[in-house]
Amino acid sequence: MLRTITIILAVTITACGWHLRGAPKNFPPGSKLFIATEDPRSDIAETITSLLQTSGLPLAEAPTEADYVLTIHSETEQKRTVSVDARGRASEYELITSAEYSVRDNTGRDLLTEAKADVYRTLEWDDDEVVSKGEEERLQREEMRRELISRIIDRLRRIDISAPVTDGTVTP
């Protein structure tokens, strides 16, 4: 079921005009990346895996075969009330989609630690239009997930393989 959803999401992403701008070129030629996750049902890890495979980046089947390991530690979706109407009911929500991740090389050296990507959107709510607003929220969540994945891949492109990065600072 999860694989089917992932395939549908990957097809939807490519069909709607959103494309990966190529594999990260900062990894040495021939090096392999393994994508690990602490959540076995991670939609983000599944989508990143399929996008990187189609872009030509060699992926390892196991962490022991990899030169680099991208670990997705957590992914969360939140919904917070931003404003209420005169009757005390929510009239606007803030949607938040987040992921925490890190990158390590095969020697155990941290290239990126405790990185976090967040995407925020505002959703106006109307209790008289629950079905359409629910569908709008679902579509916004899909768009937010695509943007989050794009941010993670963009951050992978900017890793300096020759110098370890910890908490956003370069260490000598």
N, CA and C atoms as a LAMMPS dump frame, in Angstrom:
ITEM: TIMESTEP
0
ITEM: NUMBER OF ATOMS
516
ITEM: BOX BOUNDS ff ff ff
-5.0000000000000000e+02 5.0000000000000000e+02
-5.0000000000000000e+02 5.0000000000000000e+02
-5.0000000000000000e+02 5.0000000000000000e+02
ITEM: ATOMS id mol type element x y z
1 1 1 N 0.826 -1.194 0
2 1 2 C 0 0 0
3 1 3 C 0.867 1.253 0
4 2 1 N 1.894 1.273 0.885
5 2 2 C 2.769 2.441 0.976
6 2 3 C 3.545 2.635 -0.322
7 3 1 N 4.003 1.525 -0.915
8 3 2 C 4.725 1.634 -2.182
9 3 3 C 3.815 2.202 -3.267
10 4 1 N 2.573 1.786 -3.278
11 4 2 C 1.626 2.291 -4.264
12 4 3 C 1.431 3.791 -4.097
13 5 1 N 1.275 4.224 -2.867
14 5 2 C 1.109 5.654 -2.598
15 5 3 C 2.356 6.42 -3.022
16 6 1 N 3.524 5.861 -2.741
17 6 2 C 4.783 6.518 -3.113
18 6 3 C 4.901 6.633 -4.625
19 7 1 N 4.559 5.576 -5.331
20 7 2 C 4.624 5.609 -6.794
21 7 3 C 3.65 6.634 -7.334
22 8 1 N 2.449 6.649 -6.793
23 8 2 C 1.455 7.633 -7.234
24 8 3 C 1.956 9.049 -6.963
25 9 1 N 2.545 9.262 -5.783
26 9 2 C 3.089 10.578 -5.445
27 9 3 C 4.211 10.957 -6.402
28 10 1 N 5.11 10.02 -6.703
29 10 2 C 6.22 10.309 -7.621
30 10 3 C 5.692 10.643 -9.019
31 11 1 N 4.69 9.893 -9.488
32 11 2 C 4.097 10.173 -10.796
33 11 3 C 3.397 11.528 -10.774
34 12 1 N 2.683 11.81 -9.699
35 12 2 C 1.987 13.088 -9.57
36 12 3 C 2.978 14.241 -9.564
37 13 1 N 4.071 14.073 -8.843
38 13 2 C 5.078 15.13 -8.763
39 13 3 C 5.641 15.427 -10.147
40 14 1 N 5.987 14.379 -10.901
41 14 2 C 6.566 14.607 -12.22
42 14 3 C 5.516 15.091 -13.207
43 15 1 N 4.273 14.674 -13.027
44 15 2 C 3.209 15.085 -13.939
45 15 3 C 2.809 16.545 -13.746
46 16 1 N 3.011 17.08 -12.551
47 16 2 C 2.546 18.44 -12.297
48 16 3 C 3.607 19.487 -12.636
49 17 1 N 4.743 19.06 -13.209
50 17 2 C 5.753 20.033 -13.594
51 17 3 C 6.862 20.215 -12.584
52 18 1 N 6.795 19.555 -11.435
53 18 2 C 7.849 19.668 -10.432
54 18 3 C 8.878 18.601 -10.735
55 19 1 N 10.121 19.019 -10.973
56 19 2 C 11.176 18.066 -11.308
57 19 3 C 12.404 18.343 -10.48
58 20 1 N 13.121 17.296 -10.157
59 20 2 C 14.391 17.41 -9.482
60 20 3 C 15.388 18.014 -10.462
61 21 1 N 16.183 18.961 -10.01
62 21 2 C 17.135 19.63 -10.888
63 21 3 C 18.444 18.858 -10.975
64 22 1 N 18.38 17.558 -11.089
65 22 2 C 19.576 16.736 -11.202
66 22 3 C 20.085 16.301 -9.84
67 23 1 N 20.915 15.274 -9.887
68 23 2 C 21.488 14.726 -8.663
69 23 3 C 22.538 15.675 -8.11
70 24 1 N 22.76 15.633 -6.802
71 24 2 C 23.828 16.446 -6.229
72 24 3 C 25.167 16.077 -6.87
73 25 1 N 25.902 17.085 -7.339
74 25 2 C 27.168 16.858 -8.036
75 25 3 C 28.369 16.972 -7.103
76 26 1 N 28.151 17.311 -5.844
77 26 2 C 29.262 17.492 -4.922
78 26 3 C 29.791 16.177 -4.373
79 27 1 N 29.072 15.084 -4.533
80 27 2 C 29.56 13.786 -4.112
81 27 3 C 30.527 13.282 -5.183
82 28 1 N 31.644 12.677 -4.792
83 28 2 C 32.616 12.193 -5.787
84 28 3 C 31.979 11.212 -6.766
85 29 1 N 32.429 11.219 -8.031
86 29 2 C 31.871 10.283 -9.021
87 29 3 C 31.989 8.836 -8.542
88 30 1 N 30.916 8.089 -8.737
89 30 2 C 30.909 6.683 -8.343
90 30 3 C 30.545 6.43 -6.895
91 31 1 N 30.457 7.489 -6.08
92 31 2 C 30.101 7.282 -4.679
93 31 3 C 28.615 6.962 -4.571
94 32 1 N 28.271 6.2 -3.54
95 32 2 C 26.885 5.784 -3.346
96 32 3 C 26.326 6.404 -2.074
97 33 1 N 25.04 6.712 -2.124
98 33 2 C 24.314 7.279 -0.992
99 33 3 C 23.302 6.247 -0.504
100 34 1 N 23.19 6.12 0.806
101 34 2 C 22.15 5.286 1.398
102 34 3 C 21.206 6.201 2.16
103 35 1 N 19.922 5.987 2.02
104 35 2 C 18.933 6.795 2.722
105 35 3 C 18.322 5.949 3.827
106 36 1 N 18.564 6.368 5.057
107 36 2 C 18.053 5.659 6.235
108 36 3 C 16.977 6.509 6.885
109 37 1 N 16.115 5.862 7.623
110 37 2 C 15.076 6.587 8.333
111 37 3 C 14.771 5.894 9.648
112 38 1 N 14.431 6.67 10.63
113 38 2 C 14.044 6.103 11.914
114 38 3 C 12.578 5.685 11.911
115 39 1 N 11.837 6.128 10.887
116 39 2 C 10.434 5.749 10.722
117 39 3 C 10.327 4.861 9.484
118 40 1 N 10.037 3.57 9.651
119 40 2 C 9.984 2.677 8.493
120 40 3 C 8.906 3.046 7.472
121 41 1 N 7.953 3.882 7.848
122 41 2 C 6.897 4.294 6.923
123 41 3 C 7.111 5.721 6.421
124 42 1 N 8.342 6.165 6.353
125 42 2 C 8.655 7.534 5.973
126 42 3 C 8.323 7.819 4.508
127 43 1 N 7.346 8.689 4.284
128 43 2 C 7.006 9.105 2.928
129 43 3 C 8.134 9.929 2.319
130 44 1 N 8.765 10.752 3.134
131 44 2 C 9.827 11.624 2.636
132 44 3 C 11.01 10.79 2.156
133 45 1 N 11.434 9.813 2.938
134 45 2 C 12.563 8.968 2.543
135 45 3 C 12.244 8.201 1.261
136 46 1 N 11.041 7.666 1.161
137 46 2 C 10.635 6.927 -0.046
138 46 3 C 10.674 7.831 -1.275
139 47 1 N 10.156 9.042 -1.144
140 47 2 C 10.108 9.957 -2.286
141 47 3 C 11.501 10.434 -2.664
142 48 1 N 12.325 10.773 -1.683
143 48 2 C 13.703 11.192 -1.975
144 48 3 C 14.444 10.059 -2.673
145 49 1 N 14.272 8.838 -2.198
146 49 2 C 14.922 7.68 -2.816
147 49 3 C 14.537 7.559 -4.282
148 50 1 N 13.252 7.604 -4.58
149 50 2 C 12.826 7.444 -5.974
150 50 3 C 13.272 8.616 -6.841
151 51 1 N 13.248 9.831 -6.302
152 51 2 C 13.691 10.985 -7.088
153 51 3 C 15.186 10.932 -7.386
154 52 1 N 15.989 10.56 -6.393
155 52 2 C 17.432 10.476 -6.613
156 52 3 C 17.782 9.324 -7.549
157 53 1 N 17.049 8.227 -7.474
158 53 2 C 17.288 7.109 -8.395
159 53 3 C 17.019 7.536 -9.832
160 54 1 N 15.921 8.24 -10.063
161 54 2 C 15.6 8.662 -11.42
162 54 3 C 16.527 9.762 -11.919
163 55 1 N 17.192 10.481 -10.993
164 55 2 C 18.113 11.533 -11.424
165 55 3 C 19.51 10.989 -11.692
166 56 1 N 19.727 9.7 -11.406
167 56 2 C 20.997 9.083 -11.739
168 56 3 C 22.001 8.972 -10.614
169 57 1 N 21.656 9.357 -9.404
170 57 2 C 22.589 9.221 -8.286
171 57 3 C 22.592 7.762 -7.83
172 58 1 N 23.776 7.129 -7.78
173 58 2 C 23.823 5.734 -7.332
174 58 3 C 23.447 5.631 -5.847
175 59 1 N 22.495 4.754 -5.557
176 59 2 C 22.063 4.534 -4.179
177 59 3 C 22.491 3.144 -3.732
178 60 1 N 22.941 3.042 -2.499
179 60 2 C 23.374 1.771 -1.927
180 60 3 C 22.172 1.022 -1.37
181 61 1 N 22.268 -0.294 -1.393
182 61 2 C 21.21 -1.144 -0.844
183 61 3 C 21.296 -1.256 0.674
184 62 1 N 22.49 -1.016 1.224
185 62 2 C 22.708 -1.135 2.671
186 62 3 C 23.701 -0.057 3.099
187 63 1 N 23.64 0.373 4.356
188 63 2 C 24.562 1.42 4.816
189 63 3 C 26.03 1.01 4.728
190 64 1 N 26.305 -0.293 4.829
191 64 2 C 27.691 -0.754 4.746
192 64 3 C 28.261 -0.633 3.339
193 65 1 N 27.398 -0.564 2.323
194 65 2 C 27.832 -0.412 0.933
195 65 3 C 27.96 1.058 0.534
196 66 1 N 27.52 1.964 1.398
197 66 2 C 27.423 3.378 1.036
198 66 3 C 28.674 4.161 1.415
199 67 1 N 28.936 5.178 0.604
200 67 2 C 29.988 6.145 0.924
201 67 3 C 29.435 7.24 1.828
202 68 1 N 28.126 7.504 1.682
203 68 2 C 27.456 8.541 2.469
204 68 3 C 26.086 8.023 2.883
205 69 1 N 25.645 8.436 4.08
206 69 2 C 24.331 8.031 4.578
207 69 3 C 23.539 9.281 4.952
208 70 1 N 22.385 9.433 4.324
209 70 2 C 21.419 10.472 4.685
210 70 3 C 20.419 9.806 5.612
211 71 1 N 20.318 10.311 6.845
212 71 2 C 19.368 9.753 7.811
213 71 3 C 18.264 10.768 8.067
214 72 1 N 17.034 10.358 7.844
215 72 2 C 15.879 11.188 8.169
216 72 3 C 15.466 10.774 9.571
217 73 1 N 15.698 11.658 10.544
218 73 2 C 15.424 11.324 11.937
219 73 3 C 13.94 11.434 12.275
220 74 1 N 13.3 12.459 11.751
221 74 2 C 11.874 12.627 12.046
222 74 3 C 11.229 13.476 10.964
223 75 1 N 9.95 13.263 10.813
224 75 2 C 9.137 14.112 9.943
225 75 3 C 7.81 14.343 10.655
226 76 1 N 7.414 15.594 10.689
227 76 2 C 6.195 15.926 11.418
228 76 3 C 5.306 16.852 10.602
229 77 1 N 4.022 16.74 10.867
230 77 2 C 3.035 17.662 10.319
231 77 3 C 2.248 18.211 11.492
232 78 1 N 2.138 19.536 11.548
233 78 2 C 1.398 20.184 12.62
234 78 3 C 0.341 21.111 12.034
235 79 1 N -0.638 21.403 12.86
236 79 2 C -1.713 22.319 12.48
237 79 3 C -2.037 23.138 13.714
238 80 1 N -1.832 24.448 13.622
239 80 2 C -2.096 25.332 14.768
240 80 3 C -3.149 26.366 14.395
241 81 1 N -3.995 26.668 15.353
242 81 2 C -5 27.706 15.148
243 81 3 C -4.32 29.064 15.214
244 82 1 N -4.558 29.889 14.194
245 82 2 C -3.963 31.223 14.13
246 82 3 C -4.978 32.281 14.56
247 83 1 N -6.224 32.103 14.123
248 83 2 C -7.256 33.07 14.51
249 83 3 C -8.604 32.363 14.656
250 84 1 N -9.477 32.994 15.413
251 84 2 C -10.816 32.464 15.644
252 84 3 C -11.849 33.514 15.256
253 85 1 N -13.061 33.04 14.963
254 85 2 C -14.125 33.974 14.605
255 85 3 C -14.853 34.455 15.866
256 86 1 N -15.925 35.205 15.688
257 86 2 C -16.666 35.778 16.812
258 86 3 C -17.312 34.706 17.694
259 87 1 N -17.522 33.521 17.122
260 87 2 C -18.125 32.427 17.884
261 87 3 C -17.073 31.535 18.55
262 88 1 N -15.804 31.913 18.432
263 88 2 C -14.731 31.145 19.064
264 88 3 C -14.271 29.937 18.275
265 89 1 N -14.681 29.828 17.004
266 89 2 C -14.259 28.709 16.162
267 89 3 C -13.077 29.133 15.308
268 90 1 N -12.217 28.187 15.018
269 90 2 C -11.026 28.484 14.207
270 90 3 C -11.436 28.994 12.836
271 91 1 N -10.81 30.09 12.422
272 91 2 C -11.071 30.628 11.09
273 91 3 C -9.815 30.626 10.227
274 92 1 N -8.676 30.34 10.862
275 92 2 C -7.423 30.293 10.121
276 92 3 C -6.449 29.374 10.853
277 93 1 N -5.783 28.53 10.076
278 93 2 C -4.8 27.602 10.638
279 93 3 C -3.44 27.853 10.005
280 94 1 N -2.407 27.499 10.743
281 94 2 C -1.055 27.465 10.193
282 94 3 C -0.676 25.993 10.061
283 95 1 N -0.304 25.596 8.855
284 95 2 C 0.131 24.226 8.597
285 95 3 C 1.654 24.22 8.58
286 96 1 N 2.255 23.245 9.235
287 96 2 C 3.71 23.153 9.309
288 96 3 C 4.113 21.719 8.969
289 97 1 N 5.039 21.575 8.047
290 97 2 C 5.619 20.288 7.713
291 97 3 C 7.119 20.405 7.94
292 98 1 N 7.698 19.482 8.72
293 98 2 C 9.112 19.562 9.104
294 98 3 C 9.796 18.216 8.976
295 99 1 N 11.114 18.268 8.814
296 99 2 C 11.931 17.061 8.834
297 99 3 C 13.279 17.401 9.455
298 100 1 N 13.797 16.479 10.243
299 100 2 C 15.149 16.592 10.785
300 100 3 C 15.979 15.486 10.157
301 101 1 N 17.207 15.834 9.743
302 101 2 C 18.031 14.869 9.029
303 101 3 C 19.51 15.16 9.255
304 102 1 N 20.34 14.201 8.881
305 102 2 C 21.784 14.364 8.99
306 102 3 C 22.456 13.572 7.874
307 103 1 N 23.737 13.893 7.63
308 103 2 C 24.519 13.18 6.617
309 103 3 C 25.855 12.815 7.249
310 104 1 N 26.265 11.586 7.016
311 104 2 C 27.521 11.069 7.56
312 104 3 C 28.243 10.302 6.45
313 105 1 N 29.576 10.356 6.459
314 105 2 C 30.311 9.567 5.465
315 105 3 C 30.613 8.186 6.019
316 106 1 N 31.25 7.333 5.194
317 106 2 C 31.462 5.943 5.6
318 106 3 C 32.529 5.777 6.678
319 107 1 N 33.24 6.86 7.036
320 107 2 C 34.19 6.793 8.141
321 107 3 C 33.534 7.204 9.457
322 108 1 N 32.269 7.616 9.395
323 108 2 C 31.558 8.053 10.589
324 108 3 C 31.636 9.551 10.821
325 109 1 N 32.276 10.269 9.905
326 109 2 C 32.425 11.719 10.036
327 109 3 C 31.099 12.395 9.69
328 110 1 N 30.632 13.265 10.584
329 110 2 C 29.401 14.015 10.349
330 110 3 C 29.657 15.137 9.356
331 111 1 N 28.906 15.126 8.264
332 111 2 C 28.984 16.203 7.282
333 111 3 C 27.883 17.22 7.519
334 112 1 N 26.805 16.751 8.106
335 112 2 C 25.664 17.611 8.408
336 112 3 C 24.937 16.991 9.592
337 113 1 N 24.779 17.749 10.667
338 113 2 C 24.092 17.204 11.838
339 113 3 C 22.925 18.102 12.218
340 114 1 N 21.895 17.468 12.714
341 114 2 C 20.729 18.173 13.238
342 114 3 C 20.17 19.23 12.285
343 115 1 N 20.21 18.94 10.997
344 115 2 C 19.627 19.865 10.022
345 115 3 C 18.108 19.751 10.096
346 116 1 N 17.439 20.854 9.873
347 116 2 C 15.981 20.855 9.93
348 116 3 C 15.447 21.671 8.765
349 117 1 N 14.431 21.136 8.142
350 117 2 C 13.742 21.848 7.07
351 117 3 C 12.286 22.013 7.494
352 118 1 N 11.762 23.214 7.336
353 118 2 C 10.376 23.523 7.698
354 118 3 C 9.692 24.218 6.528
355 119 1 N 8.425 23.924 6.352
356 119 2 C 7.6 24.609 5.362
357 119 3 C 6.312 25.027 6.072
358 120 1 N 5.943 26.287 5.908
359 120 2 C 4.752 26.845 6.56
360 120 3 C 3.746 27.313 5.515
361 121 1 N 2.479 27.126 5.799
362 121 2 C 1.391 27.647 4.97
363 121 3 C 0.257 28.076 5.895
364 122 1 N -0.539 29.011 5.415
365 122 2 C -1.724 29.443 6.142
366 122 3 C -2.946 28.94 5.391
367 123 1 N -3.913 28.422 6.143
368 123 2 C -5.142 27.886 5.57
369 123 3 C -6.322 28.58 6.227
370 124 1 N -7.088 29.301 5.419
371 124 2 C -8.316 29.902 5.94
372 124 3 C -9.365 28.81 6.041
373 125 1 N -10.131 28.826 7.128
374 125 2 C -11.093 27.771 7.389
375 125 3 C -12.499 28.318 7.441
376 126 1 N -13.439 27.556 6.914
377 126 2 C -14.848 27.923 6.953
378 126 3 C -15.624 26.65 7.276
379 127 1 N -16.305 26.621 8.426
380 127 2 C -17.055 25.434 8.838
381 127 3 C -18.2 25.104 7.885
382 128 1 N -18.605 26.059 7.058
383 128 2 C -19.672 25.804 6.092
384 128 3 C -19.134 25.085 4.845
385 129 1 N -17.825 25.01 4.707
386 129 2 C -17.2 24.378 3.537
387 129 3 C -16.167 23.337 3.98
388 130 1 N -16.558 22.471 4.893
389 130 2 C -15.624 21.514 5.488
390 130 3 C -15.007 20.584 4.44
391 131 1 N -15.798 20.069 3.515
392 131 2 C -15.283 19.124 2.526
393 131 3 C -14.267 19.793 1.606
394 132 1 N -14.61 20.955 1.073
395 132 2 C -13.678 21.627 0.155
396 132 3 C -12.437 22.132 0.889
397 133 1 N -12.591 22.579 2.109
398 133 2 C -11.431 23.037 2.89
399 133 3 C -10.539 21.86 3.278
400 134 1 N -11.153 20.714 3.535
401 134 2 C -10.367 19.516 3.815
402 134 3 C -9.531 19.107 2.612
403 135 1 N -10.127 19.184 1.432
404 135 2 C -9.394 18.876 0.202
405 135 3 C -8.298 19.915 -0.052
406 136 1 N -8.593 21.168 0.223
407 136 2 C -7.58 22.216 0.083
408 136 3 C -6.399 21.956 1.022
409 137 1 N -6.68 21.539 2.234
410 137 2 C -5.607 21.222 3.181
411 137 3 C -4.77 20.052 2.683
412 138 1 N -5.429 19.015 2.156
413 138 2 C -4.702 17.86 1.635
414 138 3 C -3.766 18.267 0.5
415 139 1 N -4.257 19.089 -0.416
416 139 2 C -3.436 19.549 -1.539
417 139 3 C -2.275 20.426 -1.066
418 140 1 N -2.539 21.278 -0.083
419 140 2 C -1.465 22.103 0.462
420 140 3 C -0.405 21.236 1.126
421 141 1 N -0.812 20.195 1.83
422 141 2 C 0.135 19.283 2.479
423 141 3 C 1.03 18.597 1.441
424 142 1 N 0.442 18.171 0.324
425 142 2 C 1.232 17.55 -0.746
426 142 3 C 2.258 18.536 -1.297
427 143 1 N 1.818 19.753 -1.545
428 143 2 C 2.725 20.794 -2.043
429 143 3 C 3.827 21.083 -1.022
430 144 1 N 3.479 21.133 0.239
431 144 2 C 4.455 21.39 1.297
432 144 3 C 5.489 20.267 1.37
433 145 1 N 5.042 19.019 1.225
434 145 2 C 5.959 17.879 1.254
435 145 3 C 6.933 17.955 0.081
436 146 1 N 6.444 18.32 -1.115
437 146 2 C 7.327 18.48 -2.276
438 146 3 C 8.371 19.562 -2.017
439 147 1 N 7.938 20.682 -1.448
440 147 2 C 8.869 21.763 -1.15
441 147 3 C 9.892 21.333 -0.101
442 148 1 N 9.459 20.604 0.905
443 148 2 C 10.367 20.111 1.943
444 148 3 C 11.431 19.194 1.333
445 149 1 N 11.018 18.282 0.475
446 149 2 C 11.954 17.374 -0.189
447 149 3 C 12.931 18.167 -1.044
448 150 1 N 12.434 19.154 -1.747
449 150 2 C 13.307 20.007 -2.564
450 150 3 C 14.339 20.714 -1.7
451 151 1 N 13.942 21.189 -0.533
452 151 2 C 14.882 21.86 0.374
453 151 3 C 15.952 20.899 0.881
454 152 1 N 15.565 19.678 1.196
455 152 2 C 16.536 18.688 1.671
456 152 3 C 17.545 18.379 0.567
457 153 1 N 17.07 18.16 -0.648
458 153 2 C 17.968 17.851 -1.762
459 153 3 C 18.87 19.045 -2.073
460 154 1 N 18.32 20.249 -2.03
461 154 2 C 19.155 21.441 -2.234
462 154 3 C 20.248 21.524 -1.175
463 155 1 N 19.921 21.171 0.064
464 155 2 C 20.926 21.205 1.132
465 155 3 C 21.989 20.138 0.901
466 156 1 N 21.593 18.981 0.378
467 156 2 C 22.566 17.95 0.017
468 156 3 C 23.563 18.48 -1.012
469 157 1 N 23.073 19.264 -1.962
470 157 2 C 23.937 19.837 -3.001
471 157 3 C 24.984 20.78 -2.428
472 158 1 N 24.682 21.402 -1.301
473 158 2 C 25.581 22.411 -0.732
474 158 3 C 26.544 21.864 0.314
475 159 1 N 26.5 20.562 0.58
476 159 2 C 27.432 19.99 1.554
477 159 3 C 28.837 20.012 0.965
478 160 1 N 29.775 20.515 1.745
479 160 2 C 31.18 20.487 1.362
480 160 3 C 31.736 19.151 1.837
481 161 1 N 31.915 18.238 0.912
482 161 2 C 32.352 16.887 1.238
483 161 3 C 33.727 16.883 1.896
484 162 1 N 34.563 17.869 1.574
485 162 2 C 35.929 17.868 2.099
486 162 3 C 36.032 18.442 3.508
487 163 1 N 35.007 19.138 3.985
488 163 2 C 35.059 19.725 5.333
489 163 3 C 33.803 19.347 6.106
490 164 1 N 33.941 18.827 7.325
491 164 2 C 32.751 18.478 8.098
492 164 3 C 31.961 19.722 8.493
493 165 1 N 30.654 19.576 8.478
494 165 2 C 29.765 20.666 8.873
495 165 3 C 28.977 20.192 10.078
496 166 1 N 28.951 20.998 11.124
497 166 2 C 28.198 20.656 12.32
498 166 3 C 27.349 21.841 12.716
499 167 1 N 26.058 21.623 12.808
500 167 2 C 25.115 22.675 13.227
501 167 3 C 25.28 23.954 12.408
502 168 1 N 25.539 23.805 11.114
503 168 2 C 25.601 24.969 10.235
504 168 3 C 26.938 25.681 10.232
505 169 1 N 27.94 25.22 10.977
506 169 2 C 29.237 25.876 10.965
507 169 3 C 30.294 24.914 10.467
508 170 1 N 31.262 25.44 9.747
509 170 2 C 32.344 24.612 9.225
510 170 3 C 33.411 24.495 10.289
511 171 1 N 33.87 23.268 10.519
512 171 2 C 34.943 23.063 11.49
513 171 3 C 36.213 22.711 10.748
514 172 1 N 37.366 23.199 11.214
515 172 2 C 38.618 22.943 10.497
516 172 3 C 39.07 21.507 10.597
